[in-house]
Amino acid sequence: MKTWKNVALELMKDEQAREDYHSNSHDLENNPLYIKKKKQYSKYYSLLFKQYGYLSNFYVPLEFDKPTMDFLIDTPRWNTVTNAMNWVMSWVYTKTDIMGYLDMGKMFILSTNQYRKLLFNQNNSNSNNSSNSSNVILKSLLDVGSGCGTTTLQLAPLFENILATEASRGMVYSLKRKGINSIYCTDLKESIEIKDKQFTVVSCLNVLDRCEKPLTLLKDMKNFIEPNGKLILAVVYPFNPYVEFGGIENEPLEDLNINNKTCEEFINSFYQIFQSIGYHLNCFTKAPYISEGDGTYQNYVLTDIVFILTPIDTQSVDNNSNTTTSSNNNSNNNDNLSQQDWDLMQHNNKSFVK
């Protein structure tokens, strides 16, 4: 167990590291700490395709950037005070509620510019508007299972209106403190606040492995996406479900049967699910899923796969239900068509963007 002196020394060390970084943050390529972290995190962005070559058609490579670095440096860790408060509150609240009330549980996946690159698929050479997509503001976002809101805030600059949902009242409290329009919601279909509403984009970031009915959630979210809208879906690799609210003995009621043997197998498993329930895969990327640290580690990191999906009608799913794996090699052509539709809406649908 660490003494108060050791805790104080660690806090002083963290503060000194922040000062050193920010004093030279204008020249990142020559900032020693930034260079070190960029090299350290590079493995979370890299991905090789050995078994399912068709997946490379959808892959958008990203890299470590300044907002990611800022999160690593500036996010406070769990300390003696927050740990003590956590212990006291654990007699009354769930772990997730406690993190919300303490304004802890901060997470980071992608920066605003990285989300923009995925949404507009700027690796796509057929996109006419990739060069000016930085000026596009989309109409609305529904962020399902927002947590404390740090990931939502990275998405916020891309949208005119945002609504966040959370199954934890503690996290709703944290969201509201950050000025994020949010509602308590345990079932999208039963929520009065969003009944009969649709959004330009729906995001669901690292929720599937924490809900009792992940397949049902994937299907339900389609109903809240506008025609030609998109779903941003982030899933932790490997997929190891743990259900805090509902389920049976912390196990989900629905099994997605995901192959965790390799990251490539994992992505292919989800691709098959998307096809079967009516989603078109626009693109995906691999990135770190970073959470705040504690007295032992500065940060904790998992691997995330972030998918950009477009709902397709049931008839299209039925017509393609017998598609073989070999046809997946030509799927990039379909992806280009979807991107052109997205670009066309940017120009023609004034209610969609401004």
N, C-alpha and C positions, 0 to 999 in steps of 0.2 A: 504493500500500500504506500502511495506517495505521500510525502509530508507536505505541509503547506509551503515550505521553502522551495521544494522541487516544483510544485505547481506554479508558484510565483516566477521562478526562473524560466519555466516553459512559456508562460504568458509573455514575459519580457523578450524571450527569444523570438516568439511569433511576431511581436510588435516590431522588433528590429528588422525582421525579414520583410514585413510589409513596407516599412519605410524605405529600405534599400531598393525594393522592387519598384515602388511608385516614383522614387527619385529618378529612375532611369527608364520609366515605362514608355517614353516617347521614342526610344530606340531599342525596340524589342530584339532585333536580330543581334544586337551586341549586349543584351542584358543576360548575364551569366545564369541567373535563376530561371529566367524564361527559357533559355536554351536547354537547360537541364530538364525542366518539366516537359518541354515539347518532345524531347528524346524519350523520356520516361513513359509518356502517354501515347507515343506513336503506335504501339502495338494494339491499342484499342480501336484504331481507325483502319488498320490494314486487314485485308481479306483476300485469300486466294481461292480460286475455283478449280477444283480437281475432278469432281464427279458430276456436277450439274452445270455444264458450261453455259446453258441458257440463262442462268441467273446473272451472269456478267452483263447481259443486255440491260438490266434494270439497276445495276449498281452505280451509285454516285459517291465517289471517294471524297472524304472531307479530311481536314487536318486540325490540329490544335491551334486555337486562336486566343486573342487577348481576353474576351469575356470569360472563356474557360479558365484562363490563368487568374483573372480577377476573382472568380469564385473560389478557387483554391486558396488564394492568399487572404482574402477579406472575410471569409465565412468563419464566424466563431466556432470553436469546438465545444463539446460537452466538457464541463469542468466540475469542480467539487460542489459548487453552489447548485448548478442545474441538476446534477446527479442526486443531491440531497432532496431537492424539490420533487424530482421524479419519484423517489422512494416514498415520500409522504403522500403524494397524489395517487400513487398506484393502488392505494387502499380504496379509492373511490372511482377512478377513471381508467379507461383502457390506455394502452401505451400510445396509440395514435392520438387520442384526445389530449393526453398529457403534452405531447410534442407540439400540438396546436396551441394550447394555452400558454406554453412556455416560449412560443415562437422558435421552436427548434424543428428538426426534421427537414432541413433545407436540402434540396436536391438540384442537380444540374445535368442536363443531357446535351442540348445543342444551344448555340447562340442564336440571336435573331437572324443574323445573316445566313447562318447555316440552315435554319428552317426555311428562309426565303429561297435558298438555292434548291432545296428539295421540292418545295411546293411548285416552283416554276421550272423545275428540272433543267437547270441551266447547262447541264452536260449534253442536253439534247440539241443536236445541230439543226434540227428542223424547227426549233422554236424561234419565232420571229421577234419575240419580245424579251428574250433573256437579258438583253443589254439595258433595257429600261424598266425591268421589273422592280428595281429598288424604289421606284416612284409609285408603285401600285399599293393601294390600301384596300384590302378585302372587306366585305360588308360585315360578316358576323362569325364568331367562334363560340362553340360550345365545348368547354373543356371538362371532360368527364373524369371525376376522381382527381381533382387538382392538387390534393395535398395542401401544403402550406402556401403554395402560390409562386414559389421561385421559378418553376418551369413555365408557369402561365405568364409571368412578367416578361420572359424572353419572347413569347409569342405575341404579346400585347401590341407592340408597334406595327404589326402587320394587319391589324383589324380595327374597324370602326367601333364595333361593339363586341363585348365579351361577357359571357355568362359561365360561371364555374359551378360545378356540382361536387358535393362531398358527402360521404356516408358517416363522417365524423364531425360532431358538433364542435369539437375543439379546433379542427382544421377550418371549419366555416368561420369561426371566430378569428383565426389567423388570417384568412383570406380577406375578411372585411377590414381588418386593421391595415392591410396593405392597399385598401381602396379598390379591391376586386369585387365586382358584382357577383354574388354567390348565393347558392341555396343549399339547404340540407336535402339530400336525395338518396334513397337507398334502392330505388327502382325507377328507371327512366320512364317506363310506360305508365307508372302510377303518379308521376309528378304533375300536379296541377299547373305549376308555373311554366312548364314547357310543353304542355299538352297542345297538340296540333301546330307546333312551331317547327320551323326548319332553319338550318344554319348553312352558311357558305362552306364552312369547314367544321368538322367535329374532331377533337383530339382526345385520345385515350392513351395516356403515357404511364406505362408500368402498372396497369390496373388488372390486366387479364389474369396474372398469377396471384392476385389477391382477392378475386371475387368468386362466389360460389357457383355461378353459372356463366363461364367465359364464352361459350358458344352462343348462348342466348343473348349475351350482351353484344357480341359482334353483329348478330342479326338485328337486334333492336336499334342499334345506332344508325342503321341504314335509313330508318324512318325519319331521322332528324337531320338528314343531309339534303340540301337543296338539289334539284336536278343539275347534273354536271358538277356538283360539289365534291369535296374530298374528305377522306378520313386520314388523320395522322395517328398511326398506331405504333407505340414503342413497347417492346417486349424484352425482358431480361433473358439472356442466354447464360447458362442453361435454364430451361423452364422447370422451376420447382415450386408448384403452387403452395401457398399457405394462406388460409382464410381466417381473418380475425373476426369478421362479422358474418355469421351464418356458417353454412357448411356442416360437416359432421366430423368432429374431432379435428378441426382445422383443415380438413380436406374438402376440396370442391365437390359439388354434386354432379358436375359434368367433366369428363376427361377428354382432353383434346388429342391425346395420343401423339405427343410431339417426340420426335427422335432427337435426343440430345448428344448423340455420339460425336458429331462434329458440328461446328457452326454452320457449315454448308448444308448438312442434313437437317438441321434445325430450321433454316430458312426455307428449304424445300418443303418441309412438313407444313409450314404455315402457308406457303404458296398453294398447296393442294387444298387446304381448308378454304382459302380465299376463293378459289375457283368453284368449290362445291356450294358455297353459300351466296355467291353473287357479287364478288368484288373483283375488279380489275386492278392488277398491280401496276402502278405507274413507275415507281422506283423505290429504292431503299438504300440505307447506309448503315454503317457500323460505327459506334461511338461509345465513349465511356459514360457510365451512369454513376455520377459522383455524389457522395453524401458527405455531410459534415463529419469531422473527426472527433476524437476524444483524447483522454490522457495518454493513450498508447499510440495512436496514429493520427496524423494530421487530417487525413481524409480516408474514406473507404470507397472502393471503386469496383463496379461490376461492368459487364459487357452488355450493351444494348443494341438491338436491331430496330431501326426506325423505318417503318413502311409508310408509303404514301399510296392510298387506295382510292379508287372511284367505284361507287356502286353501279352495277349493271342490272338490267331488268331480268326477271325470272325466265323469260323466254330465251334470252341469250344464254343463260346458264344451262337450260335444258338442251339447247342446240349444240353446246360445246361439251356436254357431259361425257362424250366418248372420245374427246381429244386425247391423243397419245402423247407421251413424253417427248417424242421426236418433234412434234409440232411446236413445242415450247421454244425451240431454237429460232423460230420465226416470230416469236411474240414481240420482238422489239418493234416490228411494223405496227402492231396494234397499239403499242405504247406511244408511238409517234402520233398516231391519229388522235389519241386521247389528249396529248399535249397541245395539238393544234386546236382542238375544241376549247381547251382551257384558255389559250391565247386569244381565240376569237371572242370569247366572252369578255375578256378584259377590254376590248375595243367597243363592243356592241351593247353590252348590258350595263347601262348606267346605274341600275339599282344594285348591281353586283359589286362594282368598284367605284371609287371616286378619284 
